[in-house]
Amino acid sequence: MPIWIFKALRLSQALFLSLLFCALPKFCFAEVITSLATTEKLLALTFDACESKTPAFLDQTISDFLVRRQIPFTIFVSGRFARHNRAALAALAKFEFVEFENHSLDHNNHMERMADEEIRHQVEEADKLLFDITGRHSGVFRFPAGNASPHAVELVEKMGYRVVHWSFASGDPIRDLTADSLTNWVLSQTKPGNILIFHINGRGYATGQALPEIVDRLLQRGYRFTTLERALP
């Protein structure tokens, strides 16, 4: 057999195996999910609960509204935040429509620069804290600030996690953003299958005021809300 034919066959075989593995979710690595795989009017409402040098606390204006209305939502919790909010998180864990996921231990904004061992440590220790407080293990990871290299994503996926970021930034950490501006922006950008992101750590400055109108108007448009664990394959 001519060598060029042999090489072509080997290349075709490799391509076939690559496509086959990526058809199976657990073999397809380095994928950052930014939307749900649906054309239905389904949305994932997610919140980051993190802190940096100073303690941050759960914005109960937001959580009380969502619990009262029984709106499914997902909180990405950092380990530091979990330590300072044990009672509040444990209380929310009583509701099955509240999902808790992993946002790293220390919320370092550049985990992509970390050594593999440190990345694993950040994910594993945050999960231990979440389980200790809520009785649930995490299966989804969000990189702080969304900063992730393909290698870091693949490493986290090989730990058994799916990496989920967001469809568009709400902008709610901007201090001078008004509730009306936040509402109008989110409503103008939302599309079926979007993963919405806000902050529930007291640093989504207009979120508590804007969220009821955002939710009500999206419901009026025929949207439904889901947690990530229910929506992801």
MDAnalysis code that builds the backbone (N, CA, C; Angstrom):
import MDAnalysis as mda
import numpy as np

u = mda.Universe.empty(699, n_residues=233, atom_resindex=np.repeat(np.arange(233), 3), trajectory=True)
u.add_TopologyAttr("name", ["N", "CA", "C"] * 233)
u.add_TopologyAttr("resid", np.arange(1, 234))
u.add_TopologyAttr("resname", ["MET", "PRO", "ILE", "TRP", "ILE", "PHE", "LYS", "ALA", "LEU", "ARG", "LEU", "SER", "GLN", "ALA", "LEU", "PHE", "LEU", "SER", "LEU", "LEU", "PHE", "CYS", "ALA", "LEU", "PRO", "LYS", "PHE", "CYS", "PHE", "ALA", "GLU", "VAL", "ILE", "THR", "SER", "LEU", "ALA", "THR", "THR", "GLU", "LYS", "LEU", "LEU", "ALA", "LEU", "THR", "PHE", "ASP", "ALA", "CYS", "GLU", "SER", "LYS", "THR", "PRO", "ALA", "PHE", "LEU", "ASP", "GLN", "THR", "ILE", "SER", "ASP", "PHE", "LEU", "VAL", "ARG", "ARG", "GLN", "ILE", "PRO", "PHE", "THR", "ILE", "PHE", "VAL", "SER", "GLY", "ARG", "PHE", "ALA", "ARG", "HIS", "ASN", "ARG", "ALA", "ALA", "LEU", "ALA", "ALA", "LEU", "ALA", "LYS", "PHE", "GLU", "PHE", "VAL", "GLU", "PHE", "GLU", "ASN", "HIS", "SER", "LEU", "ASP", "HIS", "ASN", "ASN", "HIS", "MET", "GLU", "ARG", "MET", "ALA", "ASP", "GLU", "GLU", "ILE", "ARG", "HIS", "GLN", "VAL", "GLU", "GLU", "ALA", "ASP", "LYS", "LEU", "LEU", "PHE", "ASP", "ILE", "THR", "GLY", "ARG", "HIS", "SER", "GLY", "VAL", "PHE", "ARG", "PHE", "PRO", "ALA", "GLY", "ASN", "ALA", "SER", "PRO", "HIS", "ALA", "VAL", "GLU", "LEU", "VAL", "GLU", "LYS", "MET", "GLY", "TYR", "ARG", "VAL", "VAL", "HIS", "TRP", "SER", "PHE", "ALA", "SER", "GLY", "ASP", "PRO", "ILE", "ARG", "ASP", "LEU", "THR", "ALA", "ASP", "SER", "LEU", "THR", "ASN", "TRP", "VAL", "LEU", "SER", "GLN", "THR", "LYS", "PRO", "GLY", "ASN", "ILE", "LEU", "ILE", "PHE", "HIS", "ILE", "ASN", "GLY", "ARG", "GLY", "TYR", "ALA", "THR", "GLY", "GLN", "ALA", "LEU", "PRO", "GLU", "ILE", "VAL", "ASP", "ARG", "LEU", "LEU", "GLN", "ARG", "GLY", "TYR", "ARG", "PHE", "THR", "THR", "LEU", "GLU", "ARG", "ALA", "LEU", "PRO"])
u.atoms.positions = np.array([
    [0.851, -1.196, 0.000],
    [0.000, 0.000, 0.000],
    [0.886, 1.246, 0.000],
    [0.656, 2.186, -0.936],
    [1.440, 3.419, -0.937],
    [1.308, 4.132, 0.405],
    [2.399, 4.774, 0.814],
    [2.422, 5.402, 2.135],
    [1.374, 6.495, 2.269],
    [1.095, 7.212, 1.166],
    [0.129, 8.311, 1.273],
    [-1.276, 7.783, 1.524],
    [-1.595, 6.590, 0.969],
    [-2.915, 5.992, 1.213],
    [-3.017, 5.560, 2.676],
    [-1.926, 4.973, 3.194],
    [-1.911, 4.534, 4.592],
    [-2.136, 5.724, 5.529],
    [-1.433, 6.838, 5.246],
    [-1.576, 8.021, 6.098],
    [-2.987, 8.592, 6.019],
    [-3.570, 8.570, 4.820],
    [-4.930, 9.081, 4.657],
    [-5.927, 8.246, 5.450],
    [-5.731, 6.914, 5.431],
    [-6.624, 6.033, 6.188],
    [-6.495, 6.282, 7.686],
    [-5.254, 6.457, 8.152],
    [-5.046, 6.723, 9.579],
    [-5.684, 8.044, 9.975],
    [-5.566, 9.051, 9.109],
    [-6.160, 10.354, 9.388],
    [-7.678, 10.253, 9.435],
    [-8.256, 9.512, 8.499],
    [-9.707, 9.335, 8.481],
    [-10.184, 8.617, 9.734],
    [-9.424, 7.611, 10.156],
    [-9.783, 6.869, 11.364],
    [-9.739, 7.776, 12.593],
    [-8.707, 8.590, 12.678],
    [-8.589, 9.501, 13.816],
    [-9.731, 10.507, 13.838],
    [-10.089, 11.023, 12.662],
    [-11.185, 11.981, 12.573],
    [-12.499, 11.335, 12.986],
    [-12.715, 10.092, 12.528],
    [-13.943, 9.374, 12.882],
    [-14.049, 9.183, 14.396],
    [-12.950, 8.760, 15.030],
    [-12.972, 8.539, 16.470],
    [-13.200, 9.836, 17.226],
    [-12.607, 10.919, 16.728],
    [-12.803, 12.215, 17.365],
    [-14.259, 12.633, 17.323],
    [-14.878, 12.485, 16.161],
    [-16.288, 12.846, 16.028],
    [-17.173, 11.939, 16.869],
    [-16.812, 10.658, 16.932],
    [-17.593, 9.719, 17.734],
    [-17.540, 10.099, 19.203],
    [-16.356, 10.374, 19.715],
    [-16.228, 10.705, 21.128],
    [-16.955, 11.996, 21.464],
    [-16.898, 12.993, 20.572],
    [-17.551, 14.262, 20.853],
    [-19.061, 14.171, 20.719],
    [-19.555, 13.086, 20.150],
    [-20.999, 12.855, 20.139],
    [-21.470, 12.355, 21.493],
    [-20.527, 11.900, 22.325],
    [-20.842, 11.424, 23.663],
    [-20.354, 12.468, 24.653],
    [-21.263, 13.132, 25.418],
    [-20.882, 14.265, 26.251],
    [-19.708, 14.011, 27.179],
    [-19.600, 12.829, 27.768],
    [-18.540, 12.626, 28.746],
    [-17.161, 12.541, 28.102],
    [-17.078, 12.383, 26.772],
    [-15.791, 12.310, 26.094],
    [-15.417, 13.627, 25.404],
    [-16.302, 14.584, 25.387],
    [-16.049, 15.820, 24.638],
    [-15.576, 16.899, 25.596],
    [-14.276, 17.184, 25.597],
    [-13.705, 18.048, 26.605],
    [-13.534, 19.486, 26.107],
    [-13.239, 20.362, 27.082],
    [-12.961, 21.779, 26.833],
    [-14.152, 22.496, 26.216],
    [-15.336, 22.185, 26.730],
    [-16.541, 22.872, 26.268],
    [-17.066, 23.768, 27.382],
    [-17.188, 25.057, 27.110],
    [-17.824, 25.983, 28.038],
    [-19.255, 26.202, 27.562],
    [-20.209, 25.803, 28.374],
    [-21.621, 25.922, 28.013],
    [-22.094, 27.335, 28.312],
    [-22.671, 27.990, 27.322],
    [-23.172, 29.353, 27.502],
    [-24.660, 29.481, 27.188],
    [-25.283, 28.383, 26.813],
    [-26.730, 28.399, 26.575],
    [-27.259, 26.979, 26.685],
    [-28.559, 26.863, 26.886],
    [-29.200, 25.557, 26.952],
    [-29.479, 25.062, 25.544],
    [-29.417, 23.771, 25.367],
    [-29.634, 23.175, 24.041],
    [-31.131, 23.031, 23.782],
    [-31.782, 24.163, 23.548],
    [-33.222, 24.151, 23.308],
    [-33.629, 25.378, 22.509],
    [-34.711, 25.249, 21.767],
    [-35.325, 26.404, 21.101],
    [-36.596, 26.810, 21.830],
    [-36.922, 26.084, 22.899],
    [-38.091, 26.428, 23.703],
    [-37.804, 27.679, 24.533],
    [-38.868, 28.294, 25.017],
    [-38.716, 29.488, 25.856],
    [-38.372, 29.065, 27.286],
    [-37.170, 28.537, 27.409],
    [-36.676, 28.032, 28.682],
    [-35.416, 28.801, 29.053],
    [-35.326, 29.230, 30.302],
    [-34.198, 30.030, 30.776],
    [-33.631, 29.435, 32.058],
    [-32.324, 29.536, 32.208],
    [-31.669, 29.182, 33.470],
    [-31.312, 30.477, 34.184],
    [-31.873, 30.659, 35.355],
    [-31.642, 31.855, 36.158],
    [-30.522, 31.529, 37.143],
    [-29.350, 32.144, 36.963],
    [-28.195, 31.814, 37.796],
    [-27.669, 33.055, 38.511],
    [-27.079, 32.808, 39.677],
    [-26.543, 33.882, 40.511],
    [-25.164, 33.486, 41.013],
    [-24.239, 34.433, 41.000],
    [-22.930, 34.208, 41.597],
    [-22.957, 34.678, 43.044],
    [-22.452, 33.830, 43.932],
    [-22.350, 34.154, 45.354],
    [-20.884, 34.011, 45.737],
    [-20.183, 35.119, 45.704],
    [-18.735, 35.083, 45.883],
    [-18.297, 36.272, 46.717],
    [-17.050, 36.219, 47.154],
    [-16.470, 37.359, 47.849],
    [-14.978, 37.368, 47.584],
    [-14.367, 38.539, 47.778],
    [-12.929, 38.652, 47.561],
    [-12.241, 38.899, 48.899],
    [-11.764, 40.097, 49.133],
    [-11.026, 40.360, 50.366],
    [-11.942, 40.633, 51.555],
    [-13.140, 41.113, 51.295],
    [-14.067, 41.416, 52.376],
    [-15.255, 40.462, 52.323],
    [-15.820, 40.112, 53.476],
    [-16.960, 39.190, 53.488],
    [-18.143, 39.742, 52.701],
    [-18.892, 38.832, 52.114],
    [-20.121, 39.185, 51.399],
    [-21.237, 38.297, 51.937],
    [-22.461, 38.792, 51.825],
    [-23.574, 38.075, 52.430],
    [-24.732, 37.942, 51.452],
    [-25.495, 36.876, 51.635],
    [-26.600, 36.566, 50.743],
    [-27.606, 37.708, 50.723],
    [-27.969, 38.146, 49.522],
    [-28.996, 39.178, 49.358],
    [-30.357, 38.500, 49.470],
    [-30.944, 38.580, 50.651],
    [-32.185, 37.859, 50.897],
    [-33.395, 38.529, 50.261],
    [-33.240, 39.760, 49.802],
    [-34.306, 40.356, 48.994],
    [-34.536, 39.511, 47.747],
    [-33.438, 39.054, 47.153],
    [-33.515, 38.225, 45.945],
    [-34.020, 36.824, 46.273],
    [-33.377, 36.175, 47.238],
    [-33.750, 34.786, 47.539],
    [-35.174, 34.686, 48.081],
    [-35.589, 35.639, 48.906],
    [-36.957, 35.602, 49.444],
    [-37.987, 35.717, 48.330],
    [-37.733, 36.596, 47.370],
    [-38.661, 36.754, 46.241],
    [-38.763, 35.463, 45.437],
    [-37.631, 34.871, 45.108],
    [-37.632, 33.657, 44.284],
    [-38.271, 32.480, 45.011],
    [-38.002, 32.351, 46.298],
    [-38.607, 31.269, 47.077],
    [-40.113, 31.482, 47.201],
    [-40.505, 32.697, 47.473],
    [-41.941, 32.993, 47.594],
    [-42.683, 32.653, 46.310],
    [-42.062, 32.939, 45.180],
    [-42.689, 32.670, 43.884],
    [-42.385, 31.255, 43.370],
    [-41.539, 30.533, 44.075],
    [-41.126, 29.177, 43.685],
    [-40.541, 29.153, 42.270],
    [-39.651, 30.117, 42.020],
    [-38.943, 30.207, 40.743],
    [-37.655, 29.391, 40.843],
    [-37.440, 28.396, 39.998],
    [-36.184, 27.636, 40.044],
    [-34.981, 28.538, 39.744],
    [-33.909, 28.354, 40.514],
    [-32.696, 29.136, 40.251],
    [-31.473, 28.385, 40.752],
    [-30.321, 28.791, 40.220],
    [-29.038, 28.160, 40.537],
    [-28.104, 29.194, 41.145],
    [-27.464, 28.832, 42.249],
    [-26.471, 29.704, 42.874],
    [-25.092, 29.068, 42.727],
    [-24.157, 29.811, 42.150],
    [-22.760, 29.384, 42.094],
    [-22.052, 29.969, 43.315],
    [-21.645, 29.091, 44.221],
    [-21.149, 29.508, 45.533],
    [-19.641, 29.307, 45.628],
    [-18.934, 30.335, 46.066],
    [-17.510, 30.170, 46.360],
    [-17.356, 29.691, 47.801],
    [-16.224, 29.055, 48.078],
    [-15.996, 28.531, 49.415],
    [-15.965, 29.612, 50.475],
    [-15.323, 30.710, 50.185],
    [-15.272, 31.812, 51.150],
    [-16.671, 32.306, 51.484],
    [-17.486, 32.482, 50.455],
    [-18.858, 32.929, 50.678],
    [-19.616, 31.902, 51.516],
    [-19.414, 30.635, 51.229],
    [-20.120, 29.578, 51.963],
    [-19.799, 29.632, 53.452],
    [-18.542, 29.886, 53.786],
    [-18.150, 29.936, 55.200],
    [-18.892, 31.030, 55.959],
    [-19.144, 32.154, 55.301],
    [-19.797, 33.283, 55.969],
    [-21.315, 33.252, 55.861],
    [-21.851, 32.272, 55.145],
    [-23.299, 32.245, 54.895],
    [-23.893, 30.857, 55.118],
    [-23.358, 30.138, 56.076],
    [-23.788, 28.765, 56.317],
    [-25.292, 28.663, 56.581],
    [-25.786, 29.460, 57.493],
    [-27.193, 29.343, 57.884],
    [-28.116, 29.695, 56.729],
    [-27.792, 30.750, 56.001],
    [-28.648, 31.179, 54.888],
    [-28.673, 30.139, 53.778],
    [-27.520, 29.558, 53.460],
    [-27.467, 28.537, 52.411],
    [-28.170, 27.256, 52.854],
    [-27.982, 26.877, 54.112],
    [-28.654, 25.679, 54.622],
    [-30.167, 25.842, 54.578],
    [-30.652, 27.049, 54.863],
    [-32.096, 27.296, 54.806],
    [-32.617, 27.160, 53.380],
    [-31.865, 27.653, 52.401],
    [-32.289, 27.539, 51.000],
    [-32.241, 26.100, 50.506],
    [-31.366, 25.299, 51.091],
    [-31.220, 23.908, 50.643],
    [-32.467, 23.075, 50.910],
    [-33.392, 23.594, 51.691],
    [-34.646, 22.875, 51.952],
    [-35.553, 22.861, 50.729],
    [-35.283, 23.742, 49.769],
    [-36.155, 23.873, 48.604],
    [-35.524, 23.158, 47.413],
    [-36.262, 22.225, 46.827],
    [-35.703, 21.420, 45.741],
    [-35.497, 22.221, 44.463],
    [-36.163, 23.379, 44.327],
    [-35.995, 24.186, 43.119],
    [-34.810, 25.147, 43.233],
    [-34.055, 25.058, 44.320],
    [-32.831, 25.847, 44.484],
    [-31.637, 24.914, 44.284],
    [-30.789, 25.251, 43.332],
    [-29.615, 24.436, 43.001],
    [-28.350, 25.161, 43.445],
    [-27.394, 24.420, 43.991],
    [-26.113, 24.980, 44.417],
    [-25.001, 24.381, 43.566],
    [-24.172, 25.237, 42.978],
    [-23.066, 24.760, 42.163],
    [-21.769, 25.449, 42.565],
    [-20.685, 25.029, 41.953],
    [-19.328, 25.303, 42.404],
    [-18.727, 26.523, 41.704],
    [-18.250, 27.473, 42.518],
    [-17.640, 28.699, 41.978],
    [-16.217, 28.881, 42.511],
    [-15.579, 27.764, 42.891],
    [-14.202, 27.708, 43.396],
    [-14.150, 28.037, 44.891],
    [-13.018, 27.762, 45.486],
    [-12.839, 28.017, 46.912],
    [-12.619, 29.497, 47.198],
    [-11.657, 30.105, 46.524],
    [-11.225, 31.467, 46.863],
    [-11.654, 32.539, 45.875],
    [-12.302, 32.157, 44.788],
    [-12.721, 33.100, 43.746],
    [-11.538, 33.901, 43.203],
    [-10.488, 33.208, 42.856],
    [-9.355, 33.830, 42.170],
    [-9.756, 34.074, 40.716],
    [-9.648, 35.317, 40.263],
    [-10.132, 35.673, 38.927],
    [-9.279, 35.131, 37.785],
    [-8.195, 34.468, 38.110],
    [-7.339, 33.931, 37.042],
    [-6.946, 32.488, 37.357],
    [-7.930, 31.641, 37.507],
    [-7.654, 30.223, 37.737],
    [-6.942, 29.581, 36.558],
    [-7.086, 30.180, 35.377],
    [-6.423, 29.607, 34.200],
    [-4.902, 29.681, 34.309],
    [-4.389, 30.508, 35.228],
    [-2.945, 30.625, 35.428],
    [-2.425, 29.664, 36.499],
    [-3.330, 28.972, 37.177],
    [-2.939, 28.092, 38.276],
    [-2.372, 26.772, 37.771],
    [-1.564, 26.150, 38.613],
    [-1.105, 24.786, 38.346],
    [-2.285, 23.831, 38.487],
    [-2.172, 22.686, 37.841],
    [-3.267, 21.714, 37.867],
    [-3.672, 21.342, 39.291],
    [-2.701, 21.128, 40.147],
    [-2.991, 20.717, 41.525],
    [-3.811, 21.779, 42.249],
    [-3.502, 23.044, 42.019],
    [-4.234, 24.124, 42.684],
    [-5.649, 24.249, 42.135],
    [-5.821, 24.049, 40.837],
    [-7.170, 24.071, 40.264],
    [-8.021, 22.977, 40.905],
    [-7.469, 21.783, 40.999],
    [-8.208, 20.681, 41.632],
    [-8.563, 21.029, 43.076],
    [-7.613, 21.620, 43.785],
    [-7.842, 22.011, 45.179],
    [-8.994, 23.010, 45.275],
    [-9.005, 24.001, 44.397],
    [-10.061, 25.016, 44.412],
    [-11.442, 24.398, 44.203],
    [-11.529, 23.442, 43.309],
    [-12.817, 22.806, 43.002],
    [-13.225, 21.841, 44.112],
    [-12.307, 21.002, 44.538],
    [-12.633, 19.970, 45.526],
    [-12.997, 20.565, 46.879],
    [-12.255, 21.570, 47.330],
    [-12.531, 22.145, 48.646],
    [-13.850, 22.917, 48.658],
    [-14.165, 23.579, 47.565],
    [-15.460, 24.263, 47.486],
    [-16.601, 23.254, 47.540],
    [-16.428, 22.139, 46.854],
    [-17.470, 21.108, 46.867],
    [-17.650, 20.529, 48.269],
    [-16.554, 20.320, 48.986],
    [-16.658, 19.796, 50.351],
    [-17.466, 20.737, 51.240],
    [-17.223, 22.027, 51.122],
    [-17.974, 23.000, 51.912],
    [-19.451, 22.995, 51.535],
    [-19.728, 22.960, 50.238],
    [-21.121, 22.927, 49.793],
    [-21.843, 21.700, 50.335],
    [-21.186, 20.565, 50.269],
    [-21.820, 19.337, 50.755],
    [-22.040, 19.399, 52.263],
    [-21.078, 19.936, 52.978],
    [-21.196, 20.048, 54.433],
    [-22.383, 20.923, 54.830],
    [-22.640, 21.969, 54.048],
    [-23.702, 22.924, 54.383],
    [-25.055, 22.508, 53.829],
    [-25.077, 22.039, 52.593],
    [-26.354, 21.787, 51.911],
    [-26.714, 20.310, 51.801],
    [-25.731, 19.428, 52.011],
    [-25.978, 18.005, 51.819],
    [-25.981, 17.591, 50.361],
    [-25.506, 18.469, 49.489],
    [-25.491, 18.182, 48.051],
    [-24.090, 18.400, 47.484],
    [-23.673, 17.502, 46.606],
    [-22.432, 17.707, 45.861],
    [-22.723, 18.529, 44.610],
    [-21.714, 19.240, 44.145],
    [-21.860, 20.044, 42.928],
    [-21.439, 19.236, 41.713],
    [-22.037, 19.544, 40.567],
    [-21.687, 18.876, 39.319],
    [-21.439, 19.842, 38.184],
    [-21.573, 21.137, 38.491],
    [-21.362, 22.187, 37.492],
    [-20.377, 23.189, 38.082],
    [-19.471, 23.689, 37.247],
    [-18.463, 24.646, 37.711],
    [-18.504, 25.896, 36.850],
    [-18.363, 27.039, 37.506],
    [-18.239, 28.325, 36.803],
    [-16.928, 28.971, 37.227],
    [-16.072, 29.264, 36.245],
    [-14.804, 29.923, 36.550],
    [-15.049, 31.363, 36.995],
    [-14.372, 31.808, 38.051],
    [-14.488, 33.202, 38.465],
    [-14.157, 34.155, 37.321],
    [-15.031, 35.132, 37.129],
    [-14.890, 36.132, 36.064],
    [-14.954, 35.523, 34.670],
    [-15.241, 34.234, 34.585],
    [-15.315, 33.576, 33.280],
    [-13.970, 33.361, 32.623],
    [-12.885, 33.532, 33.387],
    [-11.540, 33.392, 32.817],
    [-11.096, 31.936, 32.881],
    [-11.006, 31.309, 31.721],
    [-10.650, 29.892, 31.676],
    [-9.917, 29.577, 30.381],
    [-8.848, 28.819, 30.497],
    [-8.143, 28.323, 29.316],
    [-8.729, 26.971, 28.926],
    [-8.547, 26.543, 27.666],
    [-9.010, 25.202, 27.289],
    [-8.453, 24.110, 28.201],
    [-7.193, 24.256, 28.610],
    [-6.599, 23.244, 29.492],
    [-7.306, 23.212, 30.844],
    [-7.577, 24.389, 31.419],
    [-8.251, 24.437, 32.721],
    [-9.661, 23.870, 32.630],
    [-10.357, 24.179, 31.538],
    [-11.709, 23.647, 31.337],
    [-11.668, 22.129, 31.245],
    [-10.738, 21.611, 30.454],
    [-10.632, 20.159, 30.293],
    [-10.302, 19.481, 31.618],
    [-9.436, 20.104, 32.401],
    [-9.069, 19.539, 33.696],
    [-10.288, 19.431, 34.608],
    [-11.086, 20.495, 34.660],
    [-12.284, 20.487, 35.506],
    [-13.301, 19.474, 34.992],
    [-13.426, 19.372, 33.675],
    [-14.354, 18.388, 33.103],
    [-13.935, 16.965, 33.452],
    [-12.639, 16.710, 33.458],
    [-12.161, 15.367, 33.796],
    [-12.375, 15.039, 35.272],
    [-12.680, 16.060, 36.071],
    [-13.055, 15.839, 37.465],
    [-14.538, 15.489, 37.586],
    [-15.237, 15.491, 36.454],
    [-16.647, 15.120, 36.450],
    [-17.610, 16.283, 36.376],
    [-17.083, 17.484, 36.132],
    [-17.917, 18.685, 36.091],
    [-18.226, 19.113, 34.662],
    [-19.354, 19.777, 34.506],
    [-19.624, 20.541, 33.295],
    [-19.348, 22.004, 33.610],
    [-18.732, 22.707, 32.681],
    [-18.382, 24.112, 32.889],
    [-19.456, 24.974, 32.240],
    [-20.092, 25.810, 33.045],
    [-21.203, 26.641, 32.569],
    [-20.920, 28.099, 32.908],
    [-20.943, 28.953, 31.907],
    [-20.819, 30.388, 32.125],
    [-22.176, 31.057, 31.877],
    [-22.309, 31.939, 30.911],
    [-23.564, 32.672, 30.745],
    [-23.712, 33.121, 29.307],
    [-24.936, 33.489, 28.950],
    [-25.216, 33.886, 27.564],
    [-24.829, 35.329, 27.294],
    [-25.069, 36.203, 28.249],
    [-24.644, 37.610, 28.145],
    [-24.544, 38.157, 29.563],
    [-23.714, 39.177, 29.738],
    [-23.522, 39.765, 31.067],
    [-24.669, 40.714, 31.383],
    [-25.242, 40.557, 32.566],
    [-26.324, 41.467, 32.963],
    [-25.780, 42.836, 33.349],
    [-24.538, 42.872, 33.831],
    [-23.947, 44.143, 34.252],
    [-24.342, 44.571, 35.646],
    [-24.952, 43.664, 36.421],
    [-25.470, 44.105, 37.720],
    [-24.420, 44.473, 38.765],
    [-23.114, 44.126, 38.609],
    [-22.150, 44.641, 39.586],
    [-21.778, 46.111, 39.372],
    [-22.288, 46.739, 38.329],
    [-21.985, 48.157, 38.086],
    [-22.760, 49.005, 39.092],
    [-22.050, 49.765, 39.902],
    [-22.678, 50.472, 41.019],
    [-23.739, 51.478, 40.587],
    [-23.506, 52.193, 39.493],
    [-24.455, 53.242, 39.114],
    [-25.498, 52.770, 38.106],
    [-25.609, 51.465, 37.898],
    [-26.638, 50.926, 37.011],
    [-27.976, 50.949, 37.740],
    [-28.966, 51.598, 37.160],
    [-30.276, 51.690, 37.803],
    [-31.080, 50.416, 37.569],
    [-32.106, 50.233, 38.388],
    [-32.980, 49.068, 38.225],
    [-33.669, 49.095, 36.870],
    [-34.093, 50.268, 36.429],
    [-34.750, 50.377, 35.119],
    [-33.793, 50.003, 33.994],
    [-32.559, 50.477, 34.081],
    [-31.577, 50.161, 33.039],
    [-31.263, 48.673, 33.016],
    [-31.121, 48.078, 34.194],
    [-30.856, 46.646, 34.277],
    [-32.020, 45.857, 33.686],
    [-33.229, 46.238, 34.049],
    [-34.422, 45.553, 33.536],
    [-34.492, 45.641, 32.020],
    [-34.340, 46.838, 31.496],
    [-34.448, 47.037, 30.046],
    [-33.367, 46.275, 29.290],
    [-32.156, 46.268, 29.825],
    [-31.055, 45.564, 29.166],
    [-31.318, 44.065, 29.118],
    [-31.674, 43.489, 30.253],
    [-31.897, 42.035, 30.301],
    [-33.056, 41.636, 29.398],
    [-34.136, 42.384, 29.437],
    [-35.298, 42.046, 28.608],
    [-34.992, 42.189, 27.120],
    [-34.136, 43.129, 26.778],
    [-33.809, 43.331, 25.360],
    [-32.883, 42.248, 24.816],
    [-32.131, 41.593, 25.694],
    [-31.135, 40.615, 25.256],
    [-31.598, 39.164, 25.364],
    [-32.582, 38.893, 26.190],
    [-32.950, 37.508, 26.495],
    [-33.565, 36.794, 25.303],
    [-33.072, 35.574, 25.084],
    [-33.561, 34.714, 24.001],
    [-33.781, 33.303, 24.554],
    [-34.568, 32.477, 23.864],
    [-34.782, 31.105, 24.327],
    [-33.460, 30.363, 24.553],
    [-33.396, 29.654, 25.668],
    [-32.204, 28.881, 25.992],
    [-31.106, 29.652, 26.694],
    [-31.332, 30.922, 26.982],
    [-30.282, 31.721, 27.625],
    [-30.010, 31.269, 29.062],
    [-28.755, 31.424, 29.448],
    [-28.339, 31.271, 30.835],
    [-28.092, 32.682, 31.360],
    [-28.972, 33.142, 32.233],
    [-28.882, 34.500, 32.763],
    [-27.971, 34.519, 33.984],
    [-27.226, 35.601, 34.147],
    [-26.320, 35.719, 35.290],
    [-26.577, 37.022, 36.036],
    [-26.713, 36.897, 37.352],
    [-26.803, 38.036, 38.261],
    [-25.933, 37.721, 39.479],
    [-25.914, 38.642, 40.440],
    [-25.171, 38.418, 41.680],
    [-26.128, 38.470, 42.870],
    [-25.912, 37.546, 43.809],
    [-26.774, 37.441, 44.985],
    [-25.947, 37.631, 46.260],
    [-24.828, 38.309, 46.120],
    [-23.882, 38.505, 47.220],
    [-23.852, 39.946, 47.723],
    [-24.904, 40.711, 47.429],
    [-24.935, 42.109, 47.829],
    [-24.220, 43.026, 46.869],
    [-23.669, 42.463, 45.788],
    [-22.924, 43.267, 44.819],
    [-23.589, 43.269, 43.454],
    [-24.827, 42.807, 43.434],
    [-25.702, 43.067, 42.302],
    [-26.580, 44.218, 42.754],
    [-26.084, 45.417, 42.563],
    [-26.597, 46.559, 43.314],
    [-28.054, 46.890, 43.026],
    [-28.520, 46.639, 41.822],
    [-29.915, 46.931, 41.486],
    [-30.738, 45.664, 41.280],
    [-30.130, 44.516, 41.504],
    [-30.790, 43.257, 41.152],
    [-32.035, 42.995, 41.981],
    [-31.946, 43.209, 43.283],
    [-33.102, 42.966, 44.136],
    [-34.307, 43.788, 43.739],
    [-34.061, 45.013, 43.302],
    [-35.156, 45.890, 42.883],
    [-35.666, 45.532, 41.494],
    [-34.765, 45.133, 40.610],
    [-35.144, 44.887, 39.214],
    [-35.730, 43.502, 38.979],
    [-35.312, 42.526, 39.769],
    [-35.642, 41.133, 39.462],
    [-37.140, 40.831, 39.381],
    [-37.978, 41.326, 40.294],
    [-39.406, 41.010, 40.172],
    [-40.001, 41.409, 38.830],
    [-39.655, 42.586, 38.335],
    [-40.189, 42.999, 37.035],
    [-39.595, 42.156, 35.908],
    [-38.311, 41.858, 35.987],
    [-37.688, 41.016, 34.958],
    [-38.384, 39.663, 34.893],
    [-38.564, 39.031, 36.034],
    [-39.201, 37.711, 36.073],
    [-40.630, 37.778, 35.563],
    [-41.392, 38.755, 36.044],
    [-42.799, 38.851, 35.639],
    [-42.945, 39.088, 34.144],
    [-42.116, 39.950, 33.598],
    [-42.242, 40.250, 32.169],
    [-41.776, 39.079, 31.305],
    [-40.798, 38.345, 31.771],
    [-40.384, 37.152, 31.024],
    [-41.462, 36.074, 31.084],
    [-42.095, 35.916, 32.233],
    [-43.206, 34.968, 32.335],
    [-44.352, 35.373, 31.413],
    [-44.619, 36.666, 31.332],
    [-45.672, 37.159, 30.437],
    [-45.351, 36.856, 28.978],
    [-44.072, 36.806, 28.650],
    [-43.655, 36.482, 27.277],
    [-43.668, 34.975, 27.003],
    [-44.030, 34.203, 27.997],
    [-44.123, 32.758, 27.806],
    [-42.896, 31.969, 28.205],
    [-41.938, 32.619, 28.861],
    [-40.731, 31.913, 29.295],
    [-40.992, 31.103, 30.562],
    [-40.218, 30.027, 30.715],
    [-40.194, 29.228, 31.933],
    [-38.758, 29.195, 32.451],
    [-38.630, 28.974, 33.749],
    [-37.306, 28.928, 34.366],
    [-36.974, 27.507, 34.807],
    [-35.679, 27.197, 34.781],
    [-35.222, 25.868, 35.174],
    [-33.885, 25.985, 35.888],
    [-33.529, 24.943, 36.607],
    [-32.170, 24.845, 37.136],
    [-31.285, 24.190, 36.080],
    [-29.993, 24.361, 36.222],
    [-29.065, 23.773, 35.255],
    [-29.083, 22.255, 35.314],
    [-29.167, 21.699, 36.523],
    [-29.129, 20.239, 36.640],
    [-30.311, 19.587, 35.931],
    [-31.423, 20.279, 35.845],
    [-32.584, 19.740, 35.134],
    [-32.456, 19.925, 33.628],
    [-31.774, 20.964, 33.208],
    [-31.758, 21.324, 31.784],
    [-30.596, 20.727, 31.006],
    [-29.472, 20.475, 31.680],
    [-28.299, 19.979, 30.967],
    [-28.415, 18.482, 30.730],
    [-27.940, 17.996, 29.583],
    [-28.018, 16.556, 29.294],
    [-27.121, 15.738, 30.215],
])
